[in-house]
Amino acid sequence: MLFADAAERAGVRRYVVISSMGADASHPGEEIFDAYLRAKGAADDEIRSRTALDWTILRPGTLTNDAGTGLVRLEARTGRGPVPRDDVAAVVAELLETPATSGLTLELTSGSTPLSVAVKAVAGN
């Protein structure tokens, strides 16, 4: 939460978090990845409680090193799937410029929708 604290102190309102699909503070299991999902879920909950930030939480699917295509599926629930890191970065940049996505938790995978169109769709534009 150090970045969120710093953003608040600096007066930065727009804040995008890259989380993980399946993140949940009460995620069951005893494996290392289960602990990771619990920690990510708790961090997401903490961000949601911050009224000084216009936050969006992005939960990408399985990250790949493939070249980005600019075609994605961005919704509240997408189901699991791969997504190039390039496309994740491009969606983050688009989300930062789209304040109407504030307060949303979104999942991201590769898809068939141009990323700018996908962001506008979840923003209600």
N, CA, C and O atoms as a MOPAC input file, in Angstrom:
PM7 MOZYME 1SCF
protein

 N      0.80200 1    -1.18300 1     0.00000 1
 C      0.00000 1     0.00000 1     0.00000 1
 C      0.85700 1     1.26500 1     0.00000 1
 O      0.33500 1     2.37800 1     0.06600 1
 N      2.15900 1     1.08700 1    -0.07300 1
 C      3.04900 1     2.23100 1    -0.07400 1
 C      2.81400 1     3.13700 1    -1.28100 1
 O      2.85800 1     4.36000 1    -1.14900 1
 N      2.56600 1     2.55200 1    -2.46000 1
 C      2.30100 1     3.37100 1    -3.64300 1
 C      1.00600 1     4.15000 1    -3.48600 1
 O      0.93700 1     5.32300 1    -3.85500 1
 N     -0.01100 1     3.51400 1    -2.94700 1
 C     -1.28900 1     4.20500 1    -2.73000 1
 C     -1.11100 1     5.33300 1    -1.72400 1
 O     -1.65200 1     6.42300 1    -1.90900 1
 N     -0.36000 1     5.07900 1    -0.66700 1
 C     -0.08200 1     6.14300 1     0.31700 1
 C      0.62800 1     7.30900 1    -0.35400 1
 O      0.26900 1     8.46700 1    -0.13700 1
 N      1.63800 1     7.00500 1    -1.17000 1
 C      2.40000 1     8.05500 1    -1.85100 1
 C      1.51200 1     8.83100 1    -2.82500 1
 O      1.62100 1    10.05300 1    -2.92500 1
 N      0.63600 1     8.12400 1    -3.54000 1
 C     -0.27000 1     8.79200 1    -4.47300 1
 C     -1.18100 1     9.75900 1    -3.72300 1
 O     -1.39500 1    10.89000 1    -4.16100 1
 N     -1.70800 1     9.31200 1    -2.60400 1
 C     -2.58500 1    10.18600 1    -1.82200 1
 C     -1.83500 1    11.41200 1    -1.31000 1
 O     -2.34400 1    12.53100 1    -1.37800 1
 N     -0.62200 1    11.19900 1    -0.79800 1
 C      0.16800 1    12.33000 1    -0.29200 1
 C      0.49300 1    13.33000 1    -1.39800 1
 O      0.53500 1    14.53700 1    -1.15800 1
 N      0.72100 1    12.82700 1    -2.60200 1
 C      1.07700 1    13.69200 1    -3.73400 1
 C     -0.15300 1    14.30500 1    -4.40400 1
 O     -0.02000 1    15.12700 1    -5.31100 1
 N     -1.33000 1    13.91400 1    -3.97000 1
 C     -2.55200 1    14.45100 1    -4.56300 1
 C     -2.92700 1    13.80100 1    -5.88600 1
 O     -3.72600 1    14.35500 1    -6.64100 1
 N     -2.36300 1    12.63700 1    -6.17600 1
 C     -2.69800 1    11.89800 1    -7.38700 1
 C     -4.01800 1    11.17500 1    -7.15200 1
 O     -4.14500 1    10.42700 1    -6.18300 1
 N     -4.98500 1    11.38200 1    -8.00700 1
 C     -6.29000 1    10.74500 1    -7.81600 1
 C     -6.40700 1     9.44000 1    -8.61800 1
 O     -6.89400 1     8.43400 1    -8.10200 1
 N     -5.96200 1     9.46000 1    -9.86700 1
 C     -6.15900 1     8.29500 1   -10.73900 1
 C     -5.15900 1     7.22000 1   -10.39600 1
 O     -3.95600 1     7.47300 1   -10.33600 1
 N     -5.66200 1     6.00200 1   -10.16800 1
 C     -4.81300 1     4.92500 1    -9.67500 1
 C     -5.29200 1     3.61000 1   -10.27100 1
 O     -6.44100 1     3.21800 1   -10.07000 1
 N     -4.41900 1     2.92700 1   -11.00300 1
 C     -4.74200 1     1.62800 1   -11.58900 1
 C     -3.85500 1     0.57600 1   -10.94800 1
 O     -2.63300 1     0.71600 1   -10.90000 1
 N     -4.48700 1    -0.47500 1   -10.46000 1
 C     -3.78800 1    -1.58900 1    -9.81100 1
 C     -3.81000 1    -2.79000 1   -10.74500 1
 O     -4.85600 1    -3.13800 1   -11.29300 1
 N     -2.65700 1    -3.42100 1   -10.92600 1
 C     -2.62600 1    -4.69600 1   -11.63800 1
 C     -2.66200 1    -5.78300 1   -10.57700 1
 O     -1.73200 1    -5.93100 1    -9.78400 1
 N     -3.73900 1    -6.53300 1   -10.57700 1
 C     -3.97600 1    -7.56200 1    -9.57700 1
 C     -3.81000 1    -8.94100 1   -10.23000 1
 O     -2.92200 1    -9.13900 1   -11.06000 1
 N     -4.65200 1    -9.86800 1    -9.85700 1
 C     -4.57200 1   -11.22100 1   -10.39000 1
 C     -5.96200 1   -11.83400 1   -10.44700 1
 O     -6.77200 1   -11.64200 1    -9.54000 1
 N     -6.23300 1   -12.56800 1   -11.50900 1
 C     -7.50000 1   -13.30000 1   -11.54500 1
 C     -7.54200 1   -14.24700 1   -10.35900 1
 O     -6.54300 1   -14.88700 1   -10.03000 1
 N     -8.68900 1   -14.33400 1    -9.72600 1
 C     -8.83600 1   -15.21400 1    -8.58000 1
 C     -8.42500 1   -14.59600 1    -7.26100 1
 O     -8.51600 1   -15.24600 1    -6.22000 1
 N     -7.97200 1   -13.34300 1    -7.28600 1
 C     -7.57300 1   -12.67200 1    -6.04100 1
 C     -8.78200 1   -12.56300 1    -5.12000 1
 O     -9.84000 1   -12.07600 1    -5.52000 1
 N     -8.61400 1   -13.02100 1    -3.89100 1
 C     -9.70100 1   -13.00400 1    -2.91400 1
 C     -9.07400 1   -13.19000 1    -1.53300 1
 O     -8.35200 1   -14.15900 1    -1.29600 1
 N     -9.35200 1   -12.26200 1    -0.63200 1
 C     -8.75800 1   -12.32100 1     0.70700 1
 C     -9.12100 1   -13.60200 1     1.44300 1
 O     -8.41900 1   -13.99600 1     2.37300 1
 N    -10.20500 1   -14.25700 1     1.04400 1
 C    -10.60000 1   -15.50300 1     1.71100 1
 C    -10.37100 1   -16.72600 1     0.81900 1
 O    -10.99600 1   -17.76800 1     1.01800 1
 N     -9.48000 1   -16.59700 1    -0.15700 1
 C     -9.17900 1   -17.71500 1    -1.06200 1
 C     -8.70100 1   -18.92100 1    -0.25900 1
 O     -7.79900 1   -18.79100 1     0.56800 1
 N     -9.29400 1   -20.09200 1    -0.49100 1
 C     -8.88000 1   -21.28800 1     0.25600 1
 C     -7.58500 1   -21.88100 1    -0.29500 1
 O     -7.14400 1   -21.53400 1    -1.39000 1
 N     -7.00100 1   -22.75900 1     0.46300 1
 C     -5.83700 1   -23.49800 1    -0.00100 1
 C     -4.59300 1   -23.18900 1     0.79200 1
 O     -4.49300 1   -22.16200 1     1.46400 1
 N     -3.65400 1   -24.09700 1     0.69700 1
 C     -2.42800 1   -23.98800 1     1.48400 1
 C     -1.16900 1   -23.88600 1     0.62500 1
 O     -0.05700 1   -23.83400 1     1.15100 1
 N     -1.34400 1   -23.85900 1    -0.68400 1
 C     -0.19100 1   -23.75000 1    -1.56600 1
 C      0.31400 1   -22.30800 1    -1.59100 1
 O     -0.38600 1   -21.39400 1    -1.15500 1
 N      1.51000 1   -22.10900 1    -2.09500 1
 C      2.09700 1   -20.76900 1    -2.15600 1
 C      1.23800 1   -19.83700 1    -2.99800 1
 O      1.02900 1   -18.68300 1    -2.62300 1
 N      0.73400 1   -20.32500 1    -4.13700 1
 C     -0.07500 1   -19.46200 1    -4.99000 1
 C     -1.38900 1   -19.09400 1    -4.30300 1
 O     -1.92200 1   -18.01100 1    -4.54400 1
 N     -1.91500 1   -19.96400 1    -3.46100 1
 C     -3.12200 1   -19.63700 1    -2.70100 1
 C     -2.85100 1   -18.45900 1    -1.76100 1
 O     -3.68500 1   -17.56300 1    -1.62300 1
 N     -1.70200 1   -18.46700 1    -1.12700 1
 C     -1.33100 1   -17.35300 1    -0.24400 1
 C     -1.17800 1   -16.06400 1    -1.05800 1
 O     -1.56200 1   -14.98800 1    -0.59900 1
 N     -0.62600 1   -16.17500 1    -2.24700 1
 C     -0.48600 1   -15.02100 1    -3.14100 1
 C     -1.85700 1   -14.43900 1    -3.47700 1
 O     -2.04700 1   -13.22400 1    -3.41500 1
 N     -2.81800 1   -15.30500 1    -3.83500 1
 C     -4.16100 1   -14.83100 1    -4.18100 1
 C     -4.84900 1   -14.18100 1    -2.98100 1
 O     -5.58100 1   -13.20600 1    -3.14600 1
 N     -4.62300 1   -14.70500 1    -1.78700 1
 C     -5.18300 1   -14.07000 1    -0.58200 1
 C     -4.57100 1   -12.68600 1    -0.37500 1
 O     -5.28400 1   -11.72900 1    -0.07400 1
 N     -3.25600 1   -12.58000 1    -0.53500 1
 C     -2.58300 1   -11.29000 1    -0.34700 1
 C     -3.05000 1   -10.28400 1    -1.39600 1
 O     -3.30600 1    -9.12600 1    -1.06600 1
 N     -3.16400 1   -10.70900 1    -2.65700 1
 C     -3.65500 1    -9.80800 1    -3.70600 1
 C     -5.09600 1    -9.38600 1    -3.42400 1
 O     -5.45500 1    -8.22600 1    -3.62600 1
 N     -5.91100 1   -10.31700 1    -2.96400 1
 C     -7.29900 1    -9.99300 1    -2.63400 1
 C     -7.39100 1    -8.99000 1    -1.49900 1
 O     -8.20300 1    -8.06700 1    -1.55000 1
 N     -6.56500 1    -9.16200 1    -0.47500 1
 C     -6.55000 1    -8.21300 1     0.64800 1
 C     -6.08400 1    -6.83800 1     0.16700 1
 O     -6.62100 1    -5.81800 1     0.59800 1
 N     -5.09100 1    -6.80300 1    -0.72000 1
 C     -4.62300 1    -5.53000 1    -1.26300 1
 C     -5.71700 1    -4.85800 1    -2.09300 1
 O     -5.89700 1    -3.64300 1    -2.01300 1
 N     -6.44200 1    -5.63800 1    -2.88400 1
 C     -7.55200 1    -5.08400 1    -3.66700 1
 C     -8.61300 1    -4.49100 1    -2.73100 1
 O     -9.12800 1    -3.40200 1    -2.98400 1
 N     -8.93100 1    -5.19900 1    -1.67000 1
 C     -9.91600 1    -4.70400 1    -0.69600 1
 C     -9.45800 1    -3.38300 1    -0.08600 1
 O    -10.25600 1    -2.46500 1     0.10500 1
 N     -8.17600 1    -3.30000 1     0.21300 1
 C     -7.63000 1    -2.07200 1     0.79800 1
 C     -7.76900 1    -0.90200 1    -0.18300 1
 O     -8.15100 1     0.19800 1     0.21700 1
 N     -7.46500 1    -1.13200 1    -1.44900 1
 C     -7.58300 1    -0.06900 1    -2.45500 1
 C     -9.04000 1     0.36500 1    -2.58400 1
 O     -9.32500 1     1.55800 1    -2.68500 1
 N     -9.95400 1    -0.58800 1    -2.58200 1
 C    -11.38100 1    -0.25500 1    -2.71200 1
 C    -11.86900 1     0.64600 1    -1.58100 1
 O    -12.84700 1     1.37500 1    -1.74600 1
 N    -11.20000 1     0.59800 1    -0.44500 1
 C    -11.63200 1     1.40600 1     0.70700 1
 C    -11.11700 1     2.84200 1     0.65300 1
 O    -11.52500 1     3.66800 1     1.46900 1
 N    -10.24800 1     3.14800 1    -0.27000 1
 C     -9.62100 1     4.48100 1    -0.32900 1
 C    -10.47000 1     5.44600 1    -1.14200 1
 O    -10.60300 1     5.30600 1    -2.35700 1
 N    -11.03000 1     6.40500 1    -0.46700 1
 C    -11.89000 1     7.38000 1    -1.13500 1
 C    -11.09900 1     8.50700 1    -1.78700 1
 O    -11.65000 1     9.24300 1    -2.60500 1
 N     -9.83000 1     8.66000 1    -1.44800 1
 C     -9.00400 1     9.71700 1    -2.04100 1
 C     -8.45800 1     9.31300 1    -3.40700 1
 O     -7.82500 1    10.12500 1    -4.08200 1
 N     -8.69600 1     8.06900 1    -3.82100 1
 C     -8.19400 1     7.58100 1    -5.10500 1
 C     -9.34000 1     7.20200 1    -6.02200 1
 O    -10.33400 1     6.62100 1    -5.58500 1
 N     -9.19500 1     7.53300 1    -7.28800 1
 C    -10.12100 1     7.07100 1    -8.32500 1
 C     -9.49900 1     5.80700 1    -8.92100 1
 O     -8.81900 1     5.85600 1    -9.94500 1
 N     -9.74200 1     4.69400 1    -8.26800 1
 C     -9.04200 1     3.44900 1    -8.57600 1
 C     -9.78800 1     2.60000 1    -9.59700 1
 O    -11.01200 1     2.65600 1    -9.71700 1
 N     -9.00500 1     1.81600 1   -10.32500 1
 C     -9.48900 1     0.73000 1   -11.16600 1
 C     -8.57300 1    -0.45300 1   -10.88800 1
 O     -7.35100 1    -0.30200 1   -10.85100 1
 N     -9.15300 1    -1.61700 1   -10.69300 1
 C     -8.36800 1    -2.83200 1   -10.47400 1
 C     -8.44500 1    -3.67500 1   -11.74200 1
 O     -9.53500 1    -4.00800 1   -12.20900 1
 N     -7.28500 1    -4.01800 1   -12.29500 1
 C     -7.19300 1    -4.83500 1   -13.50500 1
 C     -6.62300 1    -6.19800 1   -13.14500 1
 O     -5.56500 1    -6.30100 1   -12.52400 1
 N     -7.33500 1    -7.23200 1   -13.54100 1
 C     -6.92100 1    -8.61100 1   -13.26900 1
 C     -6.67100 1    -9.33200 1   -14.59300 1
 O     -7.59100 1    -9.90500 1   -15.17600 1
 N     -5.41600 1    -9.30000 1   -15.06700 1
 C     -5.11800 1    -9.97400 1   -16.33700 1
 C     -5.07700 1   -11.49200 1   -16.18000 1
 O     -4.86500 1   -12.02500 1   -15.09100 1
 N     -5.28800 1   -12.16300 1   -17.30700 1
 C     -5.15100 1   -13.61300 1   -17.35000 1
 C     -3.68600 1   -14.00200 1   -17.33600 1
 O     -2.83500 1   -13.23000 1   -16.89600 1
 N     -3.39600 1   -15.19000 1   -17.81400 1
 C     -2.02700 1   -15.69200 1   -17.85100 1
 C     -1.18500 1   -14.81500 1   -18.77100 1
 O     -1.47900 1   -14.68500 1   -19.95900 1
 N     -0.14100 1   -14.21900 1   -18.21400 1
 C      0.71000 1   -13.31000 1   -18.98000 1
 C      1.61400 1   -14.08700 1   -19.92800 1
 O      2.20600 1   -15.10200 1   -19.56300 1
 N      1.70500 1   -13.57500 1   -21.17300 1
 C      2.59700 1   -14.18300 1   -22.14900 1
 C      3.58500 1   -13.12900 1   -22.64900 1
 O      3.37800 1   -11.92900 1   -22.46400 1
 N      4.63900 1   -13.58800 1   -23.27200 1
 C      5.62800 1   -12.69300 1   -23.87700 1
 C      5.38000 1   -12.49100 1   -25.35900 1
 O      6.21900 1   -11.92000 1   -26.05600 1
 N      4.22500 1   -12.95800 1   -25.85400 1
 C      3.87400 1   -12.76200 1   -27.25800 1
 C      3.71900 1   -11.27600 1   -27.54100 1
 O      3.44600 1   -10.48700 1   -26.63700 1
 N      3.89100 1   -10.90800 1   -28.78500 1
 C      3.63900 1    -9.51900 1   -29.17900 1
 C      2.16500 1    -9.20600 1   -28.98800 1
 O      1.30300 1   -10.04300 1   -29.25200 1
 N      1.88500 1    -8.00500 1   -28.53100 1
 C      0.49900 1    -7.59800 1   -28.34900 1
 C     -0.22500 1    -7.51700 1   -29.67800 1
 O      0.37100 1    -7.24200 1   -30.71900 1
 N     -1.51900 1    -7.76200 1   -29.61900 1
 C     -2.34900 1    -7.68600 1   -30.82300 1
 C     -3.27000 1    -6.47100 1   -30.79200 1
 O     -3.78900 1    -6.05300 1   -31.82600 1
 N     -3.46900 1    -5.90600 1   -29.60100 1
 C     -4.42100 1    -4.81500 1   -29.46100 1
 C     -5.85600 1    -5.29000 1   -29.42100 1
 O     -6.78100 1    -4.47900 1   -29.38000 1
 N     -6.05300 1    -6.61000 1   -29.43200 1
 C     -7.38700 1    -7.20300 1   -29.38300 1
 C     -7.55600 1    -7.92100 1   -28.05300 1
 O     -6.78100 1    -8.81700 1   -27.71800 1
 N     -8.58000 1    -7.52000 1   -27.29200 1
 C     -8.71700 1    -8.03000 1   -25.93300 1
 C    -10.16900 1    -8.35300 1   -25.60500 1
 O    -11.09100 1    -8.03100 1   -26.35500 1
 N    -10.33300 1    -8.99100 1   -24.47400 1
 C    -11.63300 1    -9.16200 1   -23.82600 1
 C    -11.48000 1    -8.52900 1   -22.44800 1
 O    -10.66900 1    -8.99300 1   -21.64700 1
 N    -12.23500 1    -7.49100 1   -22.16100 1
 C    -12.15700 1    -6.73900 1   -20.91600 1
 C    -13.56500 1    -6.63000 1   -20.35200 1
 O    -14.42400 1    -5.94500 1   -20.90800 1
 N    -13.78400 1    -7.31800 1   -19.23800 1
 C    -15.11500 1    -7.36200 1   -18.63600 1
 C    -14.96700 1    -7.58500 1   -17.14000 1
 O    -13.86500 1    -7.82600 1   -16.64800 1
 N    -16.07500 1    -7.50400 1   -16.42200 1
 C    -16.05400 1    -7.80500 1   -14.99600 1
 C    -15.61400 1    -9.25800 1   -14.77300 1
 O    -14.88200 1    -9.54900 1   -13.82700 1
 N    -16.05800 1   -10.15600 1   -15.63600 1
 C    -15.65700 1   -11.56400 1   -15.57700 1
 C    -15.40400 1   -12.05900 1   -16.98600 1
 O    -16.29900 1   -12.01200 1   -17.83000 1
 N    -14.20600 1   -12.52900 1   -17.24700 1
 C    -13.87100 1   -13.03500 1   -18.57800 1
 C    -13.65200 1   -14.53800 1   -18.59100 1
 O    -13.77300 1   -15.16700 1   -19.64200 1
 N    -13.33600 1   -15.12000 1   -17.46100 1
 C    -12.84300 1   -16.48100 1   -17.45700 1
 C    -11.35300 1   -16.44700 1   -17.76000 1
 O    -10.82600 1   -15.44500 1   -18.24200 1
 N    -10.69600 1   -17.53300 1   -17.47800 1
 C     -9.24700 1   -17.58500 1   -17.64000 1
 C     -8.85500 1   -17.60000 1   -19.10800 1
 O     -9.61200 1   -18.03600 1   -19.97400 1
 N     -7.65100 1   -17.10900 1   -19.35700 1
 C     -7.10300 1   -17.11500 1   -20.70100 1
 C     -5.81500 1   -16.33400 1   -20.72500 1
 O     -5.51600 1   -15.59600 1   -19.78600 1
 N     -5.04400 1   -16.48600 1   -21.79200 1
 C     -3.76700 1   -15.77300 1   -21.89900 1
 C     -3.96900 1   -14.33600 1   -22.35000 1
 O     -5.00800 1   -13.97900 1   -22.90600 1
 N     -2.94500 1   -13.51300 1   -22.09600 1
 C     -2.92600 1   -12.13500 1   -22.59000 1
 C     -1.46500 1   -11.67800 1   -22.64900 1
 O     -0.72800 1   -11.83400 1   -21.67500 1
 N     -1.04700 1   -11.11900 1   -23.78000 1
 C      0.32700 1   -10.62200 1   -23.87100 1
 C      0.55800 1    -9.44100 1   -22.92300 1
 O     -0.32100 1    -8.60200 1   -22.72200 1
 N      1.73800 1    -9.40000 1   -22.35900 1
 C      2.10700 1    -8.27900 1   -21.47800 1
 C      1.96000 1    -6.93700 1   -22.20000 1
 O      1.57200 1    -5.94100 1   -21.58900 1
 N      2.27000 1    -6.91200 1   -23.50100 1
 C      2.11600 1    -5.68300 1   -24.29000 1
 C      0.68100 1    -5.16500 1   -24.21900 1
 O      0.45400 1    -3.96600 1   -24.05600 1
 N     -0.28300 1    -6.07500 1   -24.34200 1
 C     -1.69000 1    -5.66300 1   -24.30800 1
 C     -2.10400 1    -5.21600 1   -22.91200 1
 O     -2.91800 1    -4.30300 1   -22.77400 1
 N     -1.55600 1    -5.84600 1   -21.87500 1
 C     -1.84500 1    -5.40600 1   -20.50800 1
 C     -1.37100 1    -3.96800 1   -20.33000 1
 O     -2.10900 1    -3.13100 1   -19.81000 1
 N     -0.15000 1    -3.68000 1   -20.75600 1
 C      0.39100 1    -2.32600 1   -20.62200 1
 C     -0.45500 1    -1.32100 1   -21.39200 1
 O     -0.72100 1    -0.22600 1   -20.89500 1
 N     -0.87500 1    -1.67400 1   -22.58600 1
 C     -1.68600 1    -0.76700 1   -23.39700 1
 C     -3.05000 1    -0.52100 1   -22.74700 1
 O     -3.55600 1     0.60000 1   -22.77800 1
 N     -3.63800 1    -1.54900 1   -22.16600 1
 C     -4.92600 1    -1.38000 1   -21.48300 1
 C     -4.75600 1    -0.50600 1   -20.24300 1
 O     -5.60500 1     0.34400 1   -19.97400 1
 N     -3.68400 1    -0.69500 1   -19.48900 1
 C     -3.43500 1     0.15500 1   -18.32000 1
 C     -3.36100 1     1.62300 1   -18.74200 1
 O     -3.96300 1     2.48600 1   -18.10300 1
 N     -2.62400 1     1.90500 1   -19.81700 1
 C     -2.50800 1     3.28700 1   -20.29800 1
 C     -3.87600 1     3.83800 1   -20.68000 1
 O     -4.18700 1     4.99100 1   -20.38200 1
 N     -4.68800 1     3.02800 1   -21.33400 1
 C     -6.03600 1     3.46300 1   -21.73600 1
 C     -6.93100 1     3.67700 1   -20.51100 1
 O     -7.71000 1     4.62900 1   -20.46900 1
 N     -6.82000 1     2.79500 1   -19.51900 1
 C     -7.61500 1     2.94500 1   -18.29800 1
 C     -7.25800 1     4.23100 1   -17.55800 1
 O     -8.13600 1     4.92100 1   -17.03800 1
 N     -5.97100 1     4.54700 1   -17.51400 1
 C     -5.54500 1     5.77600 1   -16.84500 1
 C     -6.18900 1     7.00700 1   -17.46600 1
 O     -6.47400 1     7.98200 1   -16.77000 1
 N     -6.41600 1     6.96400 1   -18.76800 1
 C     -7.00700 1     8.08600 1   -19.48700 1
 C     -8.53200 1     8.02500 1   -19.53300 1
 O     -9.17000 1     8.86100 1   -20.17300 1
 N     -9.11700 1     7.03900 1   -18.85600 1
 C    -10.57000 1     6.85500 1   -18.89700 1
 C    -11.11900 1     6.84800 1   -17.48000 1
 O    -11.35200 1     5.77900 1   -16.91600 1
 N    -11.33100 1     8.02300 1   -16.89500 1
 C    -11.77600 1     8.09200 1   -15.50400 1
 C    -13.12100 1     7.42000 1   -15.25000 1
 O    -13.43400 1     7.09900 1   -14.10300 1
 N    -13.91900 1     7.20100 1   -16.28200 1
 C    -15.21200 1     6.54000 1   -16.09400 1
 C    -15.05900 1     5.07900 1   -15.69100 1
 O    -16.04700 1     4.43100 1   -15.34700 1
 N    -13.84000 1     4.55000 1   -15.72700 1
 C    -13.62000 1     3.17500 1   -15.25800 1
 C    -13.29100 1     3.14000 1   -13.76400 1
 O    -13.05500 1     2.06700 1   -13.20700 1
 N    -13.27400 1     4.29300 1   -13.12100 1
 C    -12.98800 1     4.33300 1   -11.68000 1
 C    -14.03500 1     3.52200 1   -10.91900 1
 O    -15.22900 1     3.56800 1   -11.21500 1
 N    -13.54800 1     2.78700 1    -9.93900 1
 C    -14.43500 1     1.97600 1    -9.11100 1
 C    -14.74900 1     0.60900 1    -9.69200 1
 O    -15.56700 1    -0.12300 1    -9.13500 1
 N    -14.10900 1     0.24700 1   -10.81100 1
 C    -14.36900 1    -1.04300 1   -11.44500 1
 C    -13.22800 1    -2.01900 1   -11.19100 1
 O    -12.06200 1    -1.63100 1   -11.12200 1
 N    -13.58100 1    -3.27800 1   -11.05500 1
 C    -12.61700 1    -4.37900 1   -11.04200 1
 C    -12.87300 1    -5.15900 1   -12.32000 1
 O    -13.97300 1    -5.66400 1   -12.54000 1
 N    -11.84300 1    -5.25400 1   -13.16800 1
 C    -11.98900 1    -5.81500 1   -14.50100 1
 C    -11.00900 1    -6.94300 1   -14.75100 1
 O     -9.87300 1    -6.91100 1   -14.27700 1
 N    -11.45400 1    -7.93700 1   -15.49700 1
 C    -10.58000 1    -9.01700 1   -15.93400 1
 C    -10.23100 1    -8.79400 1   -17.39500 1
 O    -11.01500 1    -8.23300 1   -18.16000 1
 N     -9.02500 1    -9.24900 1   -17.77300 1
 C     -8.49700 1    -9.01500 1   -19.11600 1
 C     -7.87300 1   -10.28200 1   -19.67500 1
 O     -7.03100 1   -10.90900 1   -19.03200 1
 N     -8.29100 1   -10.65100 1   -20.87000 1
 C     -7.65100 1   -11.73000 1   -21.62400 1
 C     -7.55000 1   -11.28000 1   -23.08000 1
 O     -8.09700 1   -10.24500 1   -23.46200 1
 N     -6.85100 1   -12.06200 1   -23.87400 1
 C     -6.86000 1   -11.80500 1   -25.31500 1
 C     -8.28200 1   -12.01400 1   -25.81100 1
 O     -9.04500 1   -12.80300 1   -25.25200 1
 N     -8.62000 1   -11.29500 1   -26.86700 1
 C     -9.97400 1   -11.40500 1   -27.39800 1
 C    -10.04200 1   -10.90200 1   -28.81500 1
 O     -9.07200 1   -10.98200 1   -29.56800 1
 N    -11.20600 1   -10.37900 1   -29.17300 1
 C    -11.41700 1    -9.93300 1   -30.54800 1
 C    -11.82100 1    -8.45700 1   -30.63700 1
 O    -12.13100 1    -7.96500 1   -31.72200 1
 N    -11.81900 1    -7.75200 1   -29.50400 1
 C    -12.24500 1    -6.35400 1   -29.47600 1
 C    -11.02700 1    -5.44300 1   -29.38200 1
 O    -10.16800 1    -5.65700 1   -28.52600 1
 N    -10.93400 1    -4.43400 1   -30.24100 1
 C     -9.83400 1    -3.46900 1   -30.10200 1
 C     -9.83800 1    -2.88800 1   -28.68500 1
 O    -10.89700 1    -2.56300 1   -28.14800 1
 N     -8.65700 1    -2.75900 1   -28.08600 1
 C     -8.60600 1    -2.40600 1   -26.67400 1
 C     -9.26300 1    -1.07900 1   -26.35800 1
 O     -9.87900 1    -0.94800 1   -25.30000 1
 N     -9.16000 1    -0.08600 1   -27.23200 1
 C     -9.80800 1     1.19600 1   -26.93900 1
 C    -11.32900 1     1.04900 1   -26.92600 1
 O    -12.00800 1     1.70300 1   -26.13400 1
 N    -11.85900 1     0.20500 1   -27.78700 1
 C    -13.29500 1    -0.06000 1   -27.82800 1
 C    -13.70800 1    -0.81600 1   -26.56000 1
 O    -14.75400 1    -0.52600 1   -25.97900 1
 N    -12.89500 1    -1.77700 1   -26.13400 1
 C    -13.19400 1    -2.55400 1   -24.92600 1
 C    -13.22700 1    -1.66100 1   -23.69500 1
 O    -14.10900 1    -1.80400 1   -22.84800 1
 N    -12.27300 1    -0.74300 1   -23.58800 1
 C    -12.23800 1     0.17700 1   -22.43000 1
 C    -13.45500 1     1.09100 1   -22.45700 1
 O    -14.09000 1     1.30500 1   -21.42400 1
 N    -13.78700 1     1.62900 1   -23.62100 1
 C    -14.97200 1     2.49400 1   -23.72100 1
 C    -16.23900 1     1.73400 1   -23.34600 1
 O    -17.13500 1     2.29200 1   -22.71300 1
 N    -16.31700 1     0.46600 1   -23.73300 1
 C    -17.50200 1    -0.33000 1   -23.43500 1
 C    -17.69100 1    -0.52200 1   -21.92100 1
 O    -18.80600 1    -0.39400 1   -21.41500 1
 N    -16.61000 1    -0.82500 1   -21.20700 1
 C    -16.75800 1    -1.01700 1   -19.75700 1
 C    -16.97800 1     0.30100 1   -19.04500 1
 O    -17.51700 1     0.33100 1   -17.93800 1
 N    -16.56200 1     1.39900 1   -19.67700 1
 C    -16.76800 1     2.72500 1   -19.09500 1
 C    -18.18100 1     3.24300 1   -19.35300 1
 O    -18.58800 1     4.27000 1   -18.80800 1
 N    -18.91900 1     2.52100 1   -20.19000 1
 C    -20.28100 1     2.93700 1   -20.48800 1
 C    -20.37600 1     3.97500 1   -21.59000 1
 O    -21.39000 1     4.65800 1   -21.73100 1
 N    -19.31000 1     4.08500 1   -22.37000 1
 C    -19.30700 1     5.06700 1   -23.47700 1
 C    -19.62500 1     4.41400 1   -24.79400 1
 O    -19.66500 1     5.08800 1   -25.82400 1

